[in-house]
């Protein structure tokens, strides 16, 4: 699945072997399409007529879900991945509880150029899904979200804010299931693409930026990528404060959904992420105290050379949840050190029968593609997909309900008969 923070599925269990394999794949791709990583392009091929329409699970909360994409420009930073002095630009999506959705267009899962690149490159070169190109209509995937619908009222006050960071080689859309489910429960969820490190980012003018692969210095690349992600996260929080104060942070001035300005509760912010995005959640919390709670889904807290990251050496003074795959894992040393050095609340959970990709939209989408059993198990494990999705949603929502809304966190106290596949690690 994603690169430097997962196990290689062909029985490679050491982190160094995994990262080397991933970087080799990225560099091979870079040699094949060198211009794509360094500049914007505007490919726009329609999905093949044989592509299968896909569906994400319906959110479980009481609210319908709205979505708006924002184009953000950081005028205080030049882009660290580009040699030319250009300003750092990001695309983020905001999911929120919505009303008056009837007659409004559905929010697309991916825009056309991004969907084409995901189909032709990302799905197999980066995520190693073994999905035949043209099999899935990624742009037409049903998201259960409505574009720019008004914000719902009656959710008990302002919306708690949760940030989402995807894994290395994953687009922000790969976490849509969890983002929409949290939004349906009364959260504003902001998913972040880290431009030139994300596999593909389509901007409002139709241009596409793609991943800038590492050179031979893998360790330096990963350190830089994480540092850029942390800076991007703080920048996004700054722009959310601008939005909440009545400004419009969108670089193109697109209208915001009715009711979004002033609707966010930024006094306490949560963050979660998958793989390298989970690592980012821990590092961003360490750097920015506006983030008060976090979840790491199967992301390492060790460096490429095996040394502990600073956050693993000194821990966090705020609550943090570690949620991992089943079986052999390379997260052990970093997670153990982190828990030993974290003085406050922390838990470690294992989802029985899960694989690295089970914490992403792969869990919901892969079963619809009729892949060979071996490939499907490699992608999402042996757990029943519906059980996996609902179990992860239950624990993620219970965690943020407890720490951002002061609600009961009983589900986090110990094993639950309702969710027997979620194991508590001592």
Sine and cosine of phi, psi and omega as CSV:
sin_phi,cos_phi,sin_psi,cos_psi,sin_omega,cos_omega
0.00,0.00,-0.90,-0.43,-0.03,-1.00
-0.99,0.16,0.17,-0.99,-0.34,-0.94
-0.98,0.21,-1.00,0.00,-0.29,-0.96
-0.98,0.19,-0.02,1.00,-0.05,-1.00
-0.82,-0.57,0.72,0.70,0.08,-1.00
-0.46,-0.89,0.18,-0.98,0.04,-1.00
-1.00,0.06,0.63,-0.78,0.17,-0.99
-0.94,0.34,0.69,-0.72,-0.14,-0.99
-0.97,0.24,-0.19,0.98,0.00,-1.00
-1.00,-0.09,0.70,0.71,0.16,-0.99
0.95,0.31,0.26,0.97,0.12,-0.99
-1.00,0.06,0.88,-0.48,-0.11,-0.99
-0.94,-0.35,-0.17,0.98,-0.01,-1.00
-1.00,-0.01,0.64,-0.77,-0.06,-1.00
-0.86,0.51,-0.63,0.78,-0.03,-1.00
-0.89,0.46,-0.70,0.72,0.01,-1.00
-0.89,0.45,-0.63,0.77,0.01,-1.00
-0.89,0.45,-0.79,0.62,-0.04,-1.00
-0.88,0.48,-0.63,0.78,0.01,-1.00
-0.89,0.46,-0.65,0.76,0.02,-1.00
-0.89,0.45,-0.70,0.71,-0.02,-1.00
-0.90,0.44,-0.76,0.65,-0.04,-1.00
-0.89,0.45,-0.60,0.80,0.07,-1.00
-0.86,0.50,-0.65,0.76,0.02,-1.00
-0.91,0.42,-0.66,0.75,0.01,-1.00
-0.91,0.41,-0.66,0.75,-0.01,-1.00
-0.93,0.37,-0.58,0.81,0.09,-1.00
-0.88,0.48,-0.69,0.73,0.03,-1.00
-0.90,0.44,-0.67,0.75,-0.01,-1.00
-0.87,0.49,-0.65,0.76,0.02,-1.00
-0.91,0.42,-0.52,0.85,-0.04,-1.00
-0.98,0.22,-0.60,0.80,-0.04,-1.00
-0.73,-0.69,0.92,0.39,-0.13,-0.99
-0.90,0.43,-0.53,0.85,-0.07,-1.00
-0.95,0.30,-0.44,0.90,-0.11,-0.99
-0.91,0.41,-0.56,0.83,-0.08,-1.00
-0.99,0.16,-0.30,0.95,-0.13,-0.99
-0.97,-0.23,-0.18,0.98,-0.08,-1.00
-0.52,-0.85,0.15,-0.99,0.05,-1.00
-1.00,0.01,0.65,-0.76,0.07,-1.00
-0.78,-0.63,0.22,-0.97,-0.05,-1.00
-0.76,-0.65,0.84,0.55,0.09,-1.00
-0.94,0.35,0.56,-0.83,-0.03,-1.00
-0.42,-0.91,0.95,0.31,0.01,-1.00
-1.00,-0.09,0.70,-0.72,0.04,-1.00
-0.93,0.36,0.42,-0.91,0.05,-1.00
-0.90,0.44,0.63,-0.78,0.05,-1.00
-0.84,0.55,0.54,-0.84,-0.05,-1.00
-0.88,0.47,-0.36,0.93,-0.01,-1.00
-1.00,0.02,-0.05,1.00,-0.05,-1.00
-0.89,0.45,0.66,-0.75,-0.06,-1.00
-0.99,0.11,0.77,-0.63,0.11,-0.99
-0.94,0.33,0.66,-0.75,-0.05,-1.00
-0.90,-0.44,0.36,-0.93,-0.07,-1.00
-0.69,-0.73,0.76,-0.65,0.14,-0.99
-1.00,0.08,0.44,-0.90,0.00,-1.00
-0.89,0.45,0.52,-0.85,0.08,-1.00
-0.92,0.40,0.69,-0.72,0.07,-1.00
-0.87,0.49,0.43,-0.90,-0.12,-0.99
-0.99,-0.16,-0.12,0.99,-0.04,-1.00
-0.99,0.16,-0.02,-1.00,-0.10,-1.00
-0.99,0.12,-0.26,0.96,-0.10,-0.99
-0.97,-0.23,0.49,-0.87,0.26,-0.97
-0.94,0.33,0.23,-0.97,-0.13,-0.99
-0.87,-0.50,0.74,-0.67,0.13,-0.99
-0.95,-0.31,0.33,-0.94,0.00,-1.00
-0.55,-0.84,0.68,-0.74,0.12,-0.99
-0.69,-0.73,0.69,-0.72,0.08,-1.00
-1.00,-0.07,0.65,-0.76,0.01,-1.00
-0.84,-0.54,0.71,-0.70,0.09,-1.00
-0.99,-0.15,0.92,-0.39,-0.09,-1.00
-0.93,-0.38,0.67,-0.74,0.03,-1.00
-0.83,-0.55,0.82,-0.58,0.02,-1.00
-1.00,-0.08,0.98,-0.19,-0.05,-1.00
-0.97,0.24,-0.12,0.99,0.01,-1.00
-1.00,-0.05,-0.10,0.99,-0.07,-1.00
-0.73,-0.68,0.63,-0.77,0.24,-0.97
-1.00,0.07,0.40,-0.92,-0.05,-1.00
-0.94,0.34,0.85,-0.52,-0.08,-1.00
-0.95,0.31,-0.22,0.98,-0.01,-1.00
-0.99,-0.11,-0.05,1.00,-0.06,-1.00
-0.90,-0.44,0.62,-0.79,0.02,-1.00
-0.97,0.24,-0.52,0.86,0.05,-1.00
-0.97,0.23,0.53,-0.85,-0.03,-1.00
-0.98,0.21,0.97,0.26,0.03,-1.00
-0.95,-0.30,0.48,-0.88,-0.04,-1.00
-0.96,0.29,0.52,-0.86,0.01,-1.00
-0.94,0.34,0.81,-0.59,0.01,-1.00
-0.84,-0.55,0.65,-0.76,0.01,-1.00
-0.75,-0.66,0.40,-0.91,0.24,-0.97
-0.90,-0.44,0.75,-0.66,0.09,-1.00
-0.77,-0.64,0.35,-0.94,0.11,-0.99
-0.85,-0.53,0.65,-0.76,0.07,-1.00
-0.93,-0.37,0.87,-0.50,0.10,-0.99
-0.97,-0.22,0.62,-0.78,-0.10,-1.00
-0.39,-0.92,0.34,-0.94,0.08,-1.00
-0.93,0.37,0.73,-0.68,-0.16,-0.99
-0.80,-0.60,0.30,-0.96,0.08,-1.00
-0.67,-0.74,0.18,-0.98,0.01,-1.00
0.78,0.63,0.76,0.65,-0.03,-1.00
-1.00,0.08,-0.28,0.96,-0.06,-1.00
-0.87,0.49,0.73,-0.68,0.04,-1.00
0.99,0.12,-0.09,1.00,0.03,-1.00
-1.00,-0.05,0.47,-0.88,-0.04,-1.00
-0.94,0.35,0.56,-0.83,0.10,-1.00
-0.93,0.36,0.57,-0.82,0.07,-1.00
-0.97,0.26,0.77,-0.64,0.00,-1.00
-0.95,0.33,0.48,-0.88,0.06,-1.00
-0.95,0.31,-0.74,0.67,0.10,-1.00
-0.67,-0.74,0.54,-0.84,0.11,-0.99
-0.97,0.26,0.35,-0.94,-0.20,-0.98
-0.82,0.57,-0.75,0.66,-0.05,-1.00
-0.92,0.39,-0.64,0.77,0.04,-1.00
-0.91,0.43,-0.66,0.75,0.00,-1.00
-0.89,0.45,-0.64,0.77,0.01,-1.00
-0.90,0.43,-0.69,0.72,0.02,-1.00
-0.92,0.40,-0.65,0.76,0.05,-1.00
-0.86,0.51,-0.68,0.73,-0.03,-1.00
-0.93,0.36,-0.68,0.73,-0.10,-0.99
-0.99,0.13,-0.45,0.89,-0.14,-0.99
-0.81,-0.59,-0.88,0.48,-0.23,-0.97
-0.89,0.46,-0.72,0.69,-0.14,-0.99
-0.82,0.58,-0.62,0.78,-0.07,-1.00
-0.94,-0.35,-0.61,0.79,-0.01,-1.00
-0.94,0.33,-0.64,0.77,-0.06,-1.00
-0.99,-0.17,-0.78,0.62,-0.09,-1.00
-1.00,0.04,-0.22,0.98,0.07,-1.00
0.81,0.58,0.69,0.72,-0.06,-1.00
-0.99,0.15,-0.29,0.96,-0.05,-1.00
0.86,0.51,0.67,0.74,0.04,-1.00
-0.99,-0.16,0.86,-0.51,0.02,-1.00
-0.84,0.55,0.72,-0.69,0.03,-1.00
-0.84,0.54,0.68,-0.74,-0.01,-1.00
1.00,0.06,-0.06,1.00,-0.01,-1.00
-0.96,0.29,-0.62,0.78,-0.10,-1.00
-0.91,-0.41,0.59,-0.81,0.12,-0.99
-1.00,-0.08,1.00,0.07,-0.08,-1.00
-0.92,0.40,-0.61,0.79,0.01,-1.00
-0.92,0.38,-0.52,0.85,-0.05,-1.00
-1.00,-0.04,0.08,1.00,0.01,-1.00
-0.85,0.52,0.72,-0.69,-0.06,-1.00
-0.98,0.19,0.85,-0.53,-0.13,-0.99
-0.99,-0.15,-0.26,0.96,-0.08,-1.00
0.93,0.37,0.30,0.95,0.03,-1.00
-0.87,-0.50,0.48,-0.88,-0.02,-1.00
-0.93,-0.38,0.67,-0.74,-0.09,-1.00
-0.96,0.28,0.86,-0.51,0.17,-0.99
0.83,0.55,0.50,0.86,0.09,-1.00
-0.92,0.39,0.40,-0.92,0.04,-1.00
-0.88,0.47,0.48,-0.88,0.03,-1.00
-0.95,0.30,0.71,-0.71,0.01,-1.00
-0.95,0.31,0.54,-0.84,0.13,-0.99
-0.97,-0.25,0.07,-1.00,0.05,-1.00
0.99,0.13,0.30,0.95,0.01,-1.00
-0.99,-0.14,0.33,0.95,0.12,-0.99
0.99,0.11,0.44,0.90,0.01,-1.00
0.88,-0.48,-0.35,-0.94,-0.02,-1.00
-0.95,0.31,0.32,-0.95,-0.13,-0.99
-1.00,0.05,0.84,-0.54,0.17,-0.99
-0.86,0.51,0.56,-0.83,-0.08,-1.00
-0.95,-0.33,0.73,-0.68,0.07,-1.00
-0.79,-0.62,0.77,-0.64,0.05,-1.00
-0.99,-0.11,0.53,-0.85,0.04,-1.00
-0.81,-0.59,0.75,-0.66,0.05,-1.00
-0.88,-0.48,0.83,-0.55,-0.02,-1.00
-0.98,0.18,0.17,-0.98,0.05,-1.00
-0.96,0.29,0.28,-0.96,0.08,-1.00
-0.89,0.46,0.81,-0.59,-0.05,-1.00
1.00,0.04,0.09,1.00,0.04,-1.00
-0.92,-0.40,0.65,-0.76,0.14,-0.99
-0.98,0.19,0.30,-0.95,0.00,-1.00
-0.88,0.48,-0.44,0.90,-0.01,-1.00
-0.92,0.40,-0.31,0.95,-0.08,-1.00
-0.95,0.32,-0.05,1.00,0.08,-1.00
-0.90,-0.43,0.41,0.91,-0.10,-0.99
-0.90,0.43,-0.62,0.78,-0.05,-1.00
-0.84,0.55,-0.77,0.63,-0.01,-1.00
-0.94,0.35,-0.62,0.78,0.00,-1.00
-0.89,0.46,-0.72,0.70,-0.01,-1.00
-0.92,0.39,-0.60,0.80,-0.01,-1.00
-0.91,0.41,-0.69,0.73,0.05,-1.00
-0.89,0.45,-0.65,0.76,0.03,-1.00
-0.88,0.48,-0.63,0.78,0.01,-1.00
-0.92,0.40,-0.29,0.96,0.03,-1.00
-0.99,-0.14,0.11,0.99,0.10,-1.00
0.98,-0.22,0.37,0.93,0.05,-1.00
-0.95,-0.30,0.43,-0.90,0.28,-0.96
-0.99,-0.15,0.87,-0.48,-0.07,-1.00
-0.91,-0.41,0.81,-0.58,-0.07,-1.00
-0.92,-0.40,0.91,-0.42,0.01,-1.00
-0.99,-0.16,0.67,-0.75,-0.20,-0.98
-0.86,-0.51,0.79,-0.62,0.22,-0.98
-0.99,-0.14,0.73,-0.69,0.02,-1.00
-0.98,-0.18,0.99,-0.15,-0.18,-0.98
-0.82,0.58,0.67,-0.74,-0.04,-1.00
0.95,0.31,-0.09,1.00,0.18,-0.98
-0.91,-0.42,-0.47,0.88,0.19,-0.98
-0.93,0.38,0.53,-0.85,-0.06,-1.00
-0.90,0.44,-0.57,0.82,0.04,-1.00
-0.37,-0.93,0.70,-0.71,0.06,-1.00
-0.72,-0.69,0.88,-0.48,0.05,-1.00
-0.99,-0.16,0.78,-0.63,-0.01,-1.00
-0.99,-0.10,0.24,-0.97,-0.08,-1.00
-0.86,0.52,-0.43,0.90,0.03,-1.00
-0.99,0.17,0.06,1.00,0.01,-1.00
1.00,-0.03,-0.17,0.99,-0.02,-1.00
-0.95,0.30,0.45,-0.90,-0.07,-1.00
-0.82,-0.57,0.76,-0.64,0.17,-0.98
-0.95,-0.32,0.57,-0.82,-0.02,-1.00
-0.81,-0.59,0.11,-0.99,-0.12,-0.99
-0.90,0.43,0.70,-0.72,0.14,-0.99
-1.00,-0.04,0.97,-0.23,-0.12,-0.99
-0.92,0.40,0.39,-0.92,0.04,-1.00
-0.95,0.32,0.33,-0.94,0.14,-0.99
-1.00,-0.04,-0.64,-0.77,-0.06,-1.00
-1.00,0.08,-0.19,0.98,-0.03,-1.00
-1.00,-0.10,1.00,0.08,-0.09,-1.00
-0.91,0.41,-0.69,0.73,-0.05,-1.00
-0.88,0.48,-0.69,0.72,0.00,-1.00
-0.90,0.43,-0.63,0.77,0.01,-1.00
-0.87,0.49,-0.73,0.68,-0.06,-1.00
-0.92,0.38,-0.64,0.77,0.07,-1.00
-0.88,0.48,-0.69,0.72,0.00,-1.00
-0.90,0.43,-0.71,0.71,-0.03,-1.00
-0.86,0.51,-0.68,0.73,0.00,-1.00
-0.93,0.37,-0.64,0.77,0.03,-1.00
-0.89,0.45,-0.65,0.76,0.02,-1.00
-0.91,0.41,-0.66,0.75,0.02,-1.00
-0.87,0.49,-0.67,0.74,0.01,-1.00
-0.89,0.46,-0.69,0.72,0.04,-1.00
-0.90,0.43,-0.65,0.76,0.05,-1.00
-0.87,0.50,-0.65,0.76,-0.02,-1.00
-0.89,0.46,-0.72,0.69,0.02,-1.00
-0.90,0.44,-0.61,0.79,0.05,-1.00
-0.89,0.46,-0.69,0.72,0.02,-1.00
-0.88,0.48,-0.67,0.74,0.05,-1.00
-0.88,0.48,-0.63,0.78,0.06,-1.00
-0.86,0.50,-0.69,0.72,-0.02,-1.00
-0.94,0.35,-0.53,0.85,0.07,-1.00
-0.92,0.40,-0.59,0.81,0.07,-1.00
-0.91,0.41,-0.62,0.79,0.07,-1.00
-0.88,0.48,-0.73,0.69,0.01,-1.00
-0.86,0.51,-0.70,0.71,-0.08,-1.00
-0.93,0.36,-0.38,0.93,-0.01,-1.00
-1.00,0.00,0.06,1.00,0.05,-1.00
0.94,-0.34,-0.07,1.00,0.04,-1.00
-1.00,0.05,0.16,-0.99,0.07,-1.00
-0.87,-0.50,0.97,-0.26,-0.07,-1.00
-0.98,0.21,-0.11,0.99,-0.03,-1.00
-0.92,0.40,0.80,-0.60,-0.09,-1.00
-0.90,0.43,-0.41,0.91,-0.02,-1.00
-0.99,-0.17,0.03,1.00,0.06,-1.00
0.94,0.35,0.41,0.91,0.01,-1.00
-0.91,0.40,0.56,-0.83,-0.01,-1.00
-0.89,0.45,0.62,-0.79,0.05,-1.00
-1.00,0.05,0.42,-0.91,0.06,-1.00
-0.86,0.52,0.59,-0.81,0.03,-1.00
-0.85,0.53,0.76,-0.66,0.07,-1.00
1.00,0.01,-0.06,1.00,-0.04,-1.00
-0.97,0.24,-0.64,0.77,0.04,-1.00
-0.89,0.46,0.80,-0.60,0.00,-1.00
0.99,0.13,-0.03,1.00,-0.08,-1.00
-1.00,0.04,-0.20,0.98,-0.13,-0.99
-1.00,-0.01,0.65,-0.76,0.13,-0.99
-0.98,-0.18,0.98,-0.17,-0.06,-1.00
-0.98,-0.18,0.25,0.97,0.06,-1.00
-0.96,0.28,-0.49,0.87,0.10,-1.00
-0.63,-0.78,0.78,-0.62,-0.10,-1.00
-0.83,-0.56,0.70,-0.72,0.10,-0.99
-0.98,-0.22,0.28,-0.96,0.05,-1.00
-0.51,-0.86,0.65,-0.76,0.12,-0.99
-0.63,-0.78,0.34,-0.94,-0.02,-1.00
-0.29,-0.96,0.30,-0.95,-0.01,-1.00
-0.94,-0.33,0.66,-0.75,0.07,-1.00
0.83,0.56,-0.85,-0.53,0.02,-1.00
-0.89,0.46,-0.40,0.92,0.11,-0.99
-0.93,0.37,-0.54,0.84,0.10,-1.00
-0.93,0.37,-0.63,0.77,0.12,-0.99
-0.86,0.51,-0.69,0.72,0.01,-1.00
-0.86,0.50,-0.65,0.76,0.01,-1.00
-0.85,0.52,-0.69,0.72,0.01,-1.00
-0.92,0.40,-0.71,0.71,-0.03,-1.00
-0.93,0.36,-0.62,0.79,0.02,-1.00
-0.92,0.39,-0.63,0.78,0.08,-1.00
-0.88,0.48,-0.64,0.77,0.00,-1.00
-0.90,0.44,-0.56,0.83,-0.09,-1.00
-1.00,-0.02,-0.47,0.88,-0.14,-0.99
-0.75,-0.66,0.95,-0.31,-0.10,-1.00
-0.97,0.23,0.01,1.00,0.16,-0.99
-0.93,0.36,-0.37,0.93,0.04,-1.00
-1.00,0.01,0.90,-0.44,-0.18,-0.98
-0.96,-0.28,-0.17,0.99,0.03,-1.00
-0.41,-0.91,0.51,-0.86,-0.07,-1.00
-0.47,-0.88,0.32,-0.95,0.05,-1.00
-0.73,-0.69,0.75,-0.66,0.10,-1.00
-0.94,-0.34,0.91,-0.42,0.04,-1.00
-0.99,-0.17,0.99,-0.11,0.13,-0.99
0.89,0.45,0.55,0.84,0.03,-1.00
-0.95,-0.32,0.65,-0.76,-0.05,-1.00
-0.94,0.33,0.48,-0.88,0.16,-0.99
-0.87,-0.49,0.41,0.91,0.13,-0.99
-0.88,-0.47,0.44,-0.90,0.04,-1.00
-0.98,0.20,0.13,-0.99,0.00,-1.00
-0.85,0.52,-0.56,0.83,-0.01,-1.00
-0.99,0.13,0.05,1.00,0.03,-1.00
1.00,-0.05,-0.16,0.99,0.02,-1.00
-0.96,0.29,0.41,-0.91,-0.01,-1.00
-0.96,0.27,0.66,-0.75,0.16,-0.99
-0.93,0.36,0.43,-0.90,-0.01,-1.00
-0.80,0.60,-0.64,0.77,-0.03,-1.00
-0.91,0.41,-0.47,0.88,0.08,-1.00
-0.97,0.25,-0.48,0.88,-0.02,-1.00
-0.97,0.22,-0.53,0.85,-0.05,-1.00
-0.87,-0.49,-0.11,0.99,0.06,-1.00
0.95,0.31,-0.15,-0.99,0.02,-1.00
-0.82,-0.57,0.44,-0.90,0.04,-1.00
-0.99,-0.14,0.23,0.97,0.03,-1.00
-0.77,-0.63,0.33,-0.94,-0.10,-0.99
-0.90,0.43,0.61,-0.80,-0.03,-1.00
-0.52,-0.86,0.66,-0.75,-0.03,-1.00
-0.89,-0.46,0.74,-0.67,0.09,-1.00
-0.95,-0.30,0.80,-0.60,-0.04,-1.00
-0.77,-0.64,0.88,-0.48,-0.16,-0.99
-0.81,-0.58,0.21,-0.98,0.06,-1.00
-0.96,0.27,0.14,-0.99,0.01,-1.00
-1.00,0.02,0.29,-0.96,0.10,-0.99
0.98,0.21,-0.36,-0.93,-0.02,-1.00
-0.89,0.45,0.64,-0.77,-0.01,-1.00
-0.53,-0.85,0.49,-0.87,0.02,-1.00
-0.98,-0.18,0.19,0.98,0.01,-1.00
-0.99,0.12,-0.23,0.97,-0.16,-0.99
-0.74,0.67,-0.86,0.50,-0.09,-1.00
-0.85,0.53,-0.71,0.70,-0.01,-1.00
-0.92,0.40,-0.66,0.75,0.00,-1.00
-0.92,0.39,-0.67,0.74,0.01,-1.00
-0.89,0.46,-0.69,0.72,0.01,-1.00
-0.91,0.42,-0.68,0.73,0.01,-1.00
-0.85,0.52,-0.73,0.68,-0.03,-1.00
-0.91,0.41,-0.60,0.80,0.00,-1.00
-0.92,0.39,-0.49,0.87,-0.08,-1.00
-0.98,-0.21,-0.02,1.00,0.01,-1.00
-1.00,-0.05,0.92,-0.39,-0.10,-1.00
-0.96,0.26,-0.42,0.91,-0.08,-1.00
-1.00,-0.09,-0.35,-0.94,-0.08,-1.00
-0.89,0.45,0.74,-0.67,0.16,-0.99
-0.41,-0.91,0.47,-0.88,0.06,-1.00
-0.64,-0.77,0.43,-0.90,0.14,-0.99
-0.79,-0.62,0.81,-0.58,-0.02,-1.00
-0.87,-0.50,0.51,-0.86,0.10,-1.00
-0.82,-0.58,0.78,-0.62,0.04,-1.00
-1.00,-0.01,0.93,-0.37,-0.09,-1.00
-0.87,0.49,0.76,-0.65,0.04,-1.00
0.98,0.20,0.11,0.99,-0.06,-1.00
-1.00,0.00,0.44,-0.90,0.17,-0.99
-0.93,-0.36,0.04,-1.00,-0.06,-1.00
-0.84,0.54,-0.63,0.77,-0.06,-1.00
-0.98,0.19,-0.09,1.00,-0.05,-1.00
-0.90,0.43,-0.33,0.94,-0.04,-1.00
-1.00,-0.03,0.20,0.98,0.01,-1.00
-0.84,-0.55,-0.04,-1.00,0.04,-1.00
-0.91,0.42,-0.22,0.98,0.06,-1.00
-0.82,0.57,-0.60,0.80,-0.04,-1.00
-0.87,0.49,-0.58,0.82,-0.01,-1.00
-1.00,0.02,-0.52,0.86,-0.15,-0.99
-1.00,-0.06,-0.60,0.80,-0.05,-1.00
-0.84,0.54,-0.67,0.74,-0.01,-1.00
-0.87,0.49,-0.36,0.93,-0.01,-1.00
-0.99,0.15,-0.13,0.99,-0.13,-0.99
-0.99,-0.16,-0.01,1.00,0.09,-1.00
0.82,0.58,0.75,0.66,0.05,-1.00
-0.98,0.18,0.34,-0.94,0.13,-0.99
-0.83,0.56,0.53,-0.85,-0.08,-1.00
-0.82,0.58,-0.67,0.74,-0.03,-1.00
-0.88,0.48,-0.67,0.74,0.00,-1.00
-0.93,0.37,-0.66,0.75,0.01,-1.00
-0.88,0.47,-0.70,0.71,0.01,-1.00
-0.90,0.43,-0.62,0.79,0.05,-1.00
-0.89,0.46,-0.58,0.81,-0.04,-1.00
-0.97,0.23,-0.75,0.66,-0.20,-0.98
-0.75,-0.66,0.17,0.99,0.10,-1.00
0.98,0.19,-0.26,-0.97,-0.09,-1.00
-0.97,-0.25,-0.15,0.99,0.01,-1.00
-0.91,0.41,0.55,-0.83,0.07,-1.00
-0.87,0.50,0.79,-0.62,-0.09,-1.00
-0.85,0.53,-0.68,0.73,0.01,-1.00
-0.89,0.46,-0.64,0.77,0.04,-1.00
-0.90,0.43,-0.68,0.73,0.00,-1.00
-0.88,0.48,-0.74,0.67,-0.04,-1.00
-0.87,0.49,-0.76,0.65,-0.07,-1.00
-0.94,0.34,-0.54,0.84,0.04,-1.00
-0.92,0.38,-0.73,0.68,0.01,-1.00
-0.89,0.46,-0.70,0.71,0.03,-1.00
-0.85,0.53,-0.67,0.75,-0.04,-1.00
-0.89,0.45,-0.69,0.72,-0.06,-1.00
-0.97,0.24,-0.60,0.80,0.04,-1.00
-0.90,0.43,-0.71,0.70,-0.02,-1.00
-0.93,0.37,-0.62,0.78,0.03,-1.00
-0.89,0.46,-0.63,0.77,0.00,-1.00
-0.89,0.45,-0.79,0.62,-0.03,-1.00
-0.95,0.31,-0.53,0.85,0.10,-1.00
-0.85,0.52,-0.65,0.76,-0.04,-1.00
-0.94,0.34,-0.74,0.67,-0.16,-0.99
-1.00,0.00,-0.35,0.94,0.02,-1.00
-0.95,-0.31,-0.29,0.96,-0.04,-1.00
-0.82,-0.57,0.00,1.00,0.01,-1.00
0.87,0.50,0.56,0.83,0.06,-1.00
-1.00,-0.09,0.15,-0.99,-0.03,-1.00
-0.87,0.49,0.75,-0.67,0.08,-1.00
-0.95,-0.30,0.55,0.84,-0.11,-0.99
-0.84,0.55,-0.57,0.82,-0.01,-1.00
-0.87,0.49,-0.40,0.92,-0.05,-1.00
-1.00,0.01,-0.03,1.00,-0.07,-1.00
-0.99,0.17,-0.46,0.89,-0.05,-1.00
0.05,-1.00,0.01,-1.00,-0.06,-1.00
-0.81,0.58,0.54,-0.84,-0.03,-1.00
-0.86,-0.51,0.73,-0.69,0.06,-1.00
-0.91,0.42,-0.43,0.91,0.01,-1.00
-0.96,0.27,-0.49,0.87,-0.02,-1.00
-0.79,-0.61,0.94,0.33,-0.12,-0.99
-0.94,0.35,-0.23,0.97,-0.03,-1.00
-1.00,0.10,-0.12,0.99,0.02,-1.00
-0.99,-0.11,0.91,-0.42,-0.07,-1.00
-0.98,-0.21,0.63,-0.77,0.05,-1.00
-1.00,-0.09,0.78,-0.62,0.00,-1.00
-0.99,-0.10,0.79,-0.62,0.00,-1.00
-0.93,0.36,0.00,0.00,0.00,0.00
